[in-house]
Amino acid sequence: PAEIIRVPIAMGAEAIVLVHNHPSGDPTPSKADRELTRRIKGYCDDLGMTICDHVIIGEGKYFSFNDEGLLKKKKKS
């Protein structure tokens, strides 16, 4: 996660969008995709940076973490 957000941090970005493809053609996120997204979101939240979306491209389909409501800010207790 740190390597992924290093450049946006260096550029002073306030938001990022993650995108990658699944060569299998099935855009369903793997457990590793979900975990990586969770960790990157945690880093971004701590730095005051927004992760707008994580899109996985498949064959003629895509999966959007944002569309599925998986990137919402957690309410502080």
Secondary structure, DSSP 8 states (H G I E B T S, - for coil): -HHHHHHHHHTT-SEEEEEEE-TTS-----HHHHHHHHHHHHHHHHHT-EEEEEEEE-SS-EEETTTTTTT------
